Amino acid sequence: MNLMTQRNRRFEDVRESEFLAHFSSPASLARGDYETILQNWTAAFGPNSLWIGMYEDLESRPRDLLSDVFAHLGLSTTVDWPDFPYRQKVFAGAAVAMPPQFAEFLGNLYRPRVARLGDRFGIDVSRWRF
């Protein structure tokens, strides 16, 4: 059974084996292969054209992240921050805690990839290491 075709199922109704099969599927692994994705983009546009940031920075340092993006684009970093909706959440996901067995499985699956990503692109991935 493919999780992607089973819409509107409750989390509790999905078997653990279905989750693990989905996590290990070629499509899921390709979506999480940031090293290859970034390699493809830098090959097309050059290594200095891409700005690489961390998703976690949206929560922990949104103003700094936006300033970094603006600077990369050659835009002014002087912004009227009180009027800028940088703290507004858009499309917030469901607040469902990941079961520990899935966190362990995904950690084992992605740990070597995350380490290579950090080494290859000089990204601080310490917050991703599990």
C-alpha positions as CSV (number, residue, x, y, z in Angstrom):
1,M,0.0,0.0,0.0
2,N,1.4,3.4,-1.0
3,L,1.1,6.1,1.6
4,M,1.1,8.8,-1.1
5,T,-2.1,7.3,-2.6
6,Q,-3.9,6.8,0.7
7,R,-5.3,10.2,1.4
8,N,-7.2,11.2,4.5
9,R,-6.0,8.3,6.6
10,R,-5.5,8.9,10.3
11,F,-2.0,8.6,11.5
12,E,-3.0,5.8,13.8
13,D,-4.3,3.8,10.9
14,V,-1.0,3.6,9.1
15,R,1.0,0.5,9.9
16,E,4.7,0.9,11.0
17,S,5.8,-1.2,8.1
18,E,4.0,1.2,5.7
19,F,5.9,4.1,7.1
20,L,9.2,2.3,6.9
21,A,8.6,1.2,3.3
22,H,7.7,4.8,2.4
23,F,10.8,6.2,4.1
24,S,13.0,3.7,2.2
25,S,11.3,4.2,-1.2
26,P,13.3,5.6,-4.1
27,A,11.0,8.6,-4.4
28,S,11.3,9.5,-0.7
29,L,15.1,9.0,-0.7
30,A,15.4,11.2,-3.8
31,R,13.4,14.0,-2.2
32,G,15.8,13.9,0.8
33,D,19.0,13.7,-1.2
34,Y,20.0,17.3,-0.7
35,E,23.6,16.7,-1.7
36,T,22.6,15.6,-5.2
37,I,19.9,18.3,-5.4
38,L,22.4,21.0,-4.5
39,Q,25.0,19.5,-6.8
40,N,22.6,19.7,-9.7
41,W,21.6,23.3,-9.0
42,T,25.2,24.4,-8.6
43,A,26.2,22.6,-11.8
44,A,23.5,24.5,-13.6
45,F,23.9,28.0,-12.1
46,G,27.4,28.0,-10.6
47,P,28.5,27.5,-7.0
48,N,28.2,31.2,-6.1
49,S,24.7,31.6,-7.4
50,L,23.0,29.6,-4.7
51,W,22.4,30.7,-1.2
52,I,22.1,27.8,1.1
53,G,20.3,28.3,4.4
54,M,18.9,26.1,7.1
55,Y,15.2,25.6,7.6
56,E,15.7,25.8,11.4
57,D,16.9,29.4,11.0
58,L,13.3,30.3,10.0
59,E,12.3,29.7,13.6
60,S,15.5,30.6,15.5
61,R,16.7,33.7,13.6
62,P,14.2,34.8,10.9
63,R,15.4,38.4,10.6
64,D,19.0,37.3,10.1
65,L,18.0,34.7,7.6
66,L,16.1,37.2,5.6
67,S,18.9,39.7,5.7
68,D,21.3,37.0,4.5
69,V,19.0,36.2,1.6
70,F,18.6,39.9,0.7
71,A,22.3,40.4,0.8
72,H,22.9,37.4,-1.4
73,L,20.4,38.9,-3.9
74,G,22.1,42.3,-3.8
75,L,19.1,43.9,-2.1
76,S,19.1,46.3,0.7
77,T,19.2,44.8,4.2
78,T,17.6,47.9,5.6
79,V,14.1,46.8,6.3
80,D,11.2,48.2,8.3
81,W,11.1,45.1,10.4
82,P,8.1,46.0,12.5
83,D,5.9,46.2,9.4
84,F,7.5,43.1,7.8
85,P,5.6,39.8,8.5
86,Y,8.7,37.7,9.1
87,R,7.2,35.9,12.2
88,Q,4.0,35.0,10.4
89,K,3.5,31.2,10.1
90,V,2.3,30.1,6.7
91,F,1.1,26.5,6.1
92,A,2.2,25.3,9.5
93,G,2.3,21.5,9.7
94,A,0.4,19.3,12.1
95,A,1.9,19.2,15.6
96,V,2.4,15.5,15.7
97,A,5.4,14.2,17.5
98,M,7.5,11.7,15.6
99,P,7.5,8.2,17.2
100,P,11.0,7.3,18.5
101,Q,11.3,4.2,16.3
102,F,10.8,6.4,13.2
103,A,13.3,9.0,14.4
104,E,15.8,6.2,15.0
105,F,15.1,4.6,11.6
106,L,15.4,7.9,9.7
107,G,18.6,8.8,11.7
108,N,20.3,5.6,10.7
109,L,19.1,6.1,7.1
110,Y,20.2,9.7,6.7
111,R,23.2,10.1,9.1
112,P,25.8,9.3,6.4
113,R,24.1,11.5,3.8
114,V,23.8,14.4,6.2
115,A,27.5,14.2,7.1
116,R,28.5,14.2,3.4
117,L,26.2,17.1,2.8
118,G,27.8,19.2,5.5
119,D,31.3,18.3,4.3
120,R,30.6,18.8,0.6
121,F,29.0,22.2,1.0
122,G,30.5,23.5,4.2
123,I,27.1,23.6,5.9
124,D,26.8,23.3,9.7
125,V,24.6,20.3,10.0
126,S,25.1,19.7,13.7
127,R,21.5,20.3,14.5
128,W,20.6,17.6,12.0
129,R,22.7,14.9,13.5
130,F,20.7,12.5,15.5
